[in-house]
Amino acid sequence: MLPWKPRPVDETVRTFRVPVGEAVMFTRHTEQEPAGAPTVVMVHGLGMSGRSMVPLMRVLAPHVRAWAPDLPGFGSSRGPHHALEIHELADALHAWTTRLGLQPDLYVGHSLGCQVLGHMAVRHPGSVPAAVLVNPTRDPEAETVTANALRLALDLPREPMSLVALAAYDYLRSHPRRMVKTFADAILNPVADRLPTLHVPVMVLRGERDPVVPHRFAAMVAELLPEGSLVEIEGGAHGLPFTHHHEVAAVLLDFLRTCGHLRPEGDVTGR
């Protein structure tokens, strides 16, 4: 039983807050998962929050126990006042997992969340048993905040207005200065340097129309991983967990079956 009283988002997702060090991390989790279901933790991207994962959580709810925290300084999480570097976000994520007593079967990172997972896997060996990196950053050919901002600008017209509005709201909550400082650290600490040390099953999942993460970089990430693979979703851009949640869910469930955490059964691609 959780020591914090969950609050309903809808009939599927509940929320509560978890004290972690100097922060209080806002947490979402699914409520209707079957007994013995695998545990999946989802990590949002820069400036975003776990709200971007809610559509995916709803689709996965009949099959897995899905969790999505707001990293410290983002979304509805509180504190600390200073912008955290990537390794600090990784430590906070690990502390949150430990605080809740979770033993995740799979981590799913989106965009900058992939770098957070990479750092956590290295800093806390054995903490990441398997991972799916959705549109991972950072491409070495985009070495500045400005270059990446331009790529995000190219992505903007490829996303639905519902995601653009969500991103704008989350960006304002996290504060642009915090975002720039965190991303500046991410540029100095690319996840590619850590990939060869991740001897666990890892899938790279890319939207074929994503201008932020070109096919060349996604393929390089998969190649650097000892147990890596690459899957691309047709028509998807950068915001895959929100815009293509049915397709992403189907890929995640297949991956969980491959890893032995889920029994074969019907797909979830229907709407």
C-alpha positions as CSV (number, residue, x, y, z in Angstrom):
1,M,0.0,0.0,0.0
2,L,1.3,3.5,-0.9
3,P,2.1,5.7,2.0
4,W,0.7,8.7,0.0
5,K,-3.0,9.0,-0.9
6,P,-3.3,8.8,-4.7
7,R,-5.5,11.4,-6.5
8,P,-7.4,10.5,-9.7
9,V,-6.5,11.9,-13.1
10,D,-9.1,9.7,-14.7
11,E,-10.3,6.1,-14.3
12,T,-6.9,4.8,-15.3
13,V,-4.2,7.1,-13.9
14,R,-3.6,8.2,-10.3
15,T,-1.2,10.8,-8.9
16,F,0.6,11.5,-5.6
17,R,3.8,13.2,-4.4
18,V,7.0,11.6,-3.2
19,P,9.6,13.3,-1.1
20,V,13.1,12.7,-2.6
21,G,16.0,14.6,-1.0
22,E,15.4,18.3,-1.5
23,A,12.6,17.7,-4.0
24,V,9.0,16.5,-3.9
25,M,8.4,14.5,-7.1
26,F,5.0,14.5,-8.6
27,T,4.1,10.9,-9.7
28,R,1.6,9.3,-12.0
29,H,0.8,5.6,-12.1
30,T,-1.8,3.3,-13.6
31,E,-4.5,1.9,-11.4
32,Q,-5.9,-1.0,-13.3
33,E,-2.9,-3.2,-14.1
34,P,-3.3,-7.0,-13.8
35,A,-1.7,-8.9,-11.0
36,G,1.9,-9.9,-11.8
37,A,2.2,-7.4,-14.6
38,P,5.6,-6.0,-15.5
39,T,6.6,-2.6,-14.2
40,V,7.4,0.1,-16.7
41,V,8.9,3.5,-15.7
42,M,8.6,6.4,-18.2
43,V,11.0,9.4,-18.2
44,H,9.9,12.6,-19.9
45,G,12.1,14.9,-22.0
46,L,13.5,18.4,-21.4
47,G,11.0,20.9,-20.0
48,M,8.2,18.5,-20.2
49,S,6.4,16.5,-17.5
50,G,4.8,13.0,-17.1
51,R,1.7,14.5,-18.6
52,S,3.2,13.8,-22.0
53,M,3.2,10.1,-21.1
54,V,-0.4,9.8,-20.0
55,P,-1.9,8.8,-23.4
56,L,0.7,6.0,-23.6
57,M,0.0,5.0,-20.0
58,R,-3.7,4.6,-20.7
59,V,-3.1,2.3,-23.6
60,L,-0.6,0.2,-21.6
61,A,-2.7,0.0,-18.4
62,P,-4.4,-3.3,-19.2
63,H,-1.0,-4.9,-19.6
64,V,1.6,-3.3,-17.3
65,R,2.1,-1.2,-14.2
66,A,3.1,2.1,-15.7
67,W,4.8,4.9,-13.7
68,A,5.8,8.4,-14.9
69,P,7.4,10.9,-12.5
70,D,8.0,14.6,-13.0
71,L,11.7,15.0,-12.6
72,P,12.8,17.6,-10.0
73,G,12.3,21.2,-11.3
74,F,9.9,20.1,-14.1
75,G,6.1,19.7,-14.3
76,S,4.4,19.6,-10.9
77,S,7.5,18.5,-8.9
78,R,8.8,21.0,-6.3
79,G,12.5,22.0,-5.7
80,P,15.3,22.4,-5.6
81,H,15.6,26.0,-6.7
82,H,18.7,25.5,-8.9
83,A,18.8,23.7,-12.2
84,L,19.9,20.1,-11.9
85,E,22.6,18.6,-14.1
86,I,21.9,15.4,-16.0
87,H,23.7,13.2,-13.4
88,E,21.7,14.9,-10.6
89,L,18.4,14.1,-12.4
90,A,19.6,10.5,-12.8
91,D,20.4,10.3,-9.1
92,A,16.9,11.7,-8.3
93,L,15.2,9.2,-10.6
94,H,17.1,6.3,-8.9
95,A,16.2,7.7,-5.4
96,W,12.6,8.0,-6.4
97,T,12.5,4.4,-7.6
98,T,14.2,3.2,-4.4
99,R,11.8,5.3,-2.2
100,L,8.8,3.6,-3.8
101,G,10.3,0.2,-3.7
102,L,9.9,-0.3,-7.4
103,Q,11.7,-3.0,-9.3
104,P,11.1,-1.9,-12.9
105,D,11.3,-4.4,-15.7
106,L,11.7,-1.7,-18.3
107,Y,12.6,2.0,-18.4
108,V,11.3,4.2,-21.3
109,G,13.1,7.4,-21.9
110,H,12.0,10.2,-24.3
111,S,14.4,12.7,-25.8
112,L,16.5,14.1,-22.9
113,G,15.0,11.4,-20.7
114,C,17.2,8.9,-22.6
115,Q,20.3,10.7,-21.4
116,V,19.0,10.6,-17.8
117,L,18.6,6.9,-18.1
118,G,22.1,6.5,-19.6
119,H,23.6,8.3,-16.7
120,M,21.5,6.3,-14.1
121,A,22.6,3.0,-15.6
122,V,26.3,3.9,-15.3
123,R,26.1,5.6,-11.9
124,H,23.9,2.9,-10.4
125,P,24.9,-0.4,-12.0
126,G,22.1,-2.9,-12.3
127,S,19.4,-0.3,-12.0
128,V,18.3,-0.5,-15.6
129,P,17.4,-4.1,-16.7
130,A,16.1,-3.1,-20.1
131,A,15.3,0.2,-21.8
132,V,13.6,1.8,-24.8
133,L,15.1,5.1,-25.9
134,V,12.5,7.1,-27.8
135,N,14.0,9.7,-30.0
136,P,17.2,10.0,-27.9
137,T,19.3,13.1,-27.7
138,R,22.0,14.4,-28.3
139,D,23.3,14.2,-31.9
140,P,27.0,15.2,-32.0
141,E,26.3,17.2,-35.2
142,A,24.1,19.6,-33.1
143,E,26.6,20.7,-30.5
144,T,24.9,23.9,-29.3
145,V,21.6,24.9,-27.6
146,T,20.8,27.0,-30.6
147,A,21.3,24.2,-33.1
148,N,19.0,22.0,-31.1
149,A,16.5,24.8,-30.7
150,L,16.4,25.1,-34.5
151,R,15.7,21.4,-34.9
152,L,12.8,21.7,-32.4
153,A,11.5,24.6,-34.4
154,L,11.5,22.4,-37.5
155,D,9.6,19.8,-35.5
156,L,6.9,22.2,-34.3
157,P,4.7,22.1,-37.4
158,R,4.9,18.3,-37.5
159,E,3.2,18.0,-34.1
160,P,-0.5,18.4,-33.2
161,M,-1.6,21.6,-31.4
162,S,-2.6,19.5,-28.3
163,L,1.1,18.6,-27.8
164,V,2.3,22.1,-28.7
165,A,0.0,23.6,-26.1
166,L,1.1,21.0,-23.5
167,A,4.8,21.7,-24.2
168,A,4.3,25.5,-24.0
169,Y,2.6,25.1,-20.6
170,D,5.3,22.8,-19.2
171,Y,8.1,24.9,-20.6
172,L,6.7,28.0,-18.8
173,R,6.4,26.0,-15.5
174,S,9.9,24.7,-15.7
175,H,11.3,28.2,-16.6
176,P,13.4,28.7,-19.8
177,R,16.6,29.5,-17.8
178,R,16.4,26.2,-16.0
179,M,15.8,24.4,-19.3
180,V,18.8,26.1,-20.9
181,K,21.1,25.3,-18.0
182,T,20.1,21.6,-17.9
183,F,20.4,21.2,-21.6
184,A,23.8,22.9,-21.7
185,D,25.0,20.2,-19.3
186,A,23.4,17.5,-21.5
187,I,25.4,18.8,-24.5
188,L,28.6,18.5,-22.5
189,N,27.6,14.9,-21.4
190,P,26.2,13.1,-24.4
191,V,24.7,9.7,-23.8
192,A,26.7,8.1,-26.6
193,D,29.8,7.9,-24.4
194,R,28.0,5.6,-22.1
195,L,26.2,3.3,-24.5
196,P,28.9,0.6,-25.0
197,T,28.8,-0.1,-21.2
198,L,25.0,-0.9,-21.2
199,H,25.0,-4.7,-21.5
200,V,21.2,-5.0,-21.3
201,P,18.5,-5.2,-24.0
202,V,17.9,-1.7,-25.4
203,M,15.7,-0.6,-28.2
204,V,16.0,2.7,-30.0
205,L,12.6,3.9,-31.2
206,R,12.5,6.8,-33.6
207,G,9.8,8.7,-35.5
208,E,10.7,8.7,-39.2
209,R,9.9,12.4,-39.5
210,D,11.8,13.5,-36.5
211,P,14.1,16.4,-37.4
212,V,15.6,16.5,-33.9
213,V,16.9,12.9,-34.1
214,P,18.0,12.0,-37.6
215,H,18.1,8.4,-38.7
216,R,21.9,8.5,-38.9
217,F,22.2,9.3,-35.2
218,A,19.5,6.8,-34.1
219,A,21.3,4.1,-36.1
220,M,24.6,5.0,-34.5
221,V,23.1,4.8,-31.0
222,A,21.7,1.3,-31.7
223,E,25.0,0.2,-33.1
224,L,26.9,1.4,-30.1
225,L,24.7,-0.6,-27.7
226,P,25.9,-4.2,-27.2
227,E,22.3,-5.5,-27.3
228,G,20.8,-2.6,-29.3
229,S,18.1,-2.5,-32.0
230,L,16.4,0.2,-34.0
231,V,12.7,0.5,-34.8
232,E,11.2,3.5,-36.7
233,I,7.5,4.5,-36.6
234,E,6.1,5.6,-39.9
235,G,4.8,9.2,-39.8
236,G,6.0,9.9,-36.3
237,A,8.0,13.1,-35.4
238,H,9.6,13.9,-32.1
239,G,6.6,13.6,-29.7
240,L,6.0,9.9,-30.3
241,P,4.7,8.9,-26.8
242,F,2.0,11.5,-27.1
243,T,1.2,11.5,-30.8
244,H,1.6,7.8,-31.6
245,H,0.9,6.1,-28.3
246,H,-0.9,3.1,-29.8
247,E,2.0,2.3,-32.1
248,V,4.6,2.9,-29.3
249,A,2.6,0.7,-26.9
250,A,2.6,-2.1,-29.4
251,V,6.3,-1.8,-29.8
252,L,6.9,-1.8,-26.0
253,L,4.7,-4.8,-25.4
254,D,6.5,-6.7,-28.1
255,F,9.8,-5.8,-26.5
256,L,8.6,-6.9,-23.1
257,R,7.6,-10.2,-24.6
258,T,11.0,-10.6,-26.2
259,C,12.6,-9.9,-22.8
260,G,10.4,-12.6,-21.2
261,H,8.3,-10.2,-19.1
262,L,5.0,-10.6,-20.9
263,R,3.0,-13.6,-22.2
264,P,2.1,-13.5,-25.9
265,E,-1.4,-12.1,-26.5
266,G,-3.3,-9.7,-28.8
267,D,-1.9,-6.3,-29.9
268,V,-3.0,-2.9,-28.8
269,T,-2.9,-1.0,-32.1
270,G,-6.7,-0.7,-32.4
271,R,-8.4,2.6,-31.5
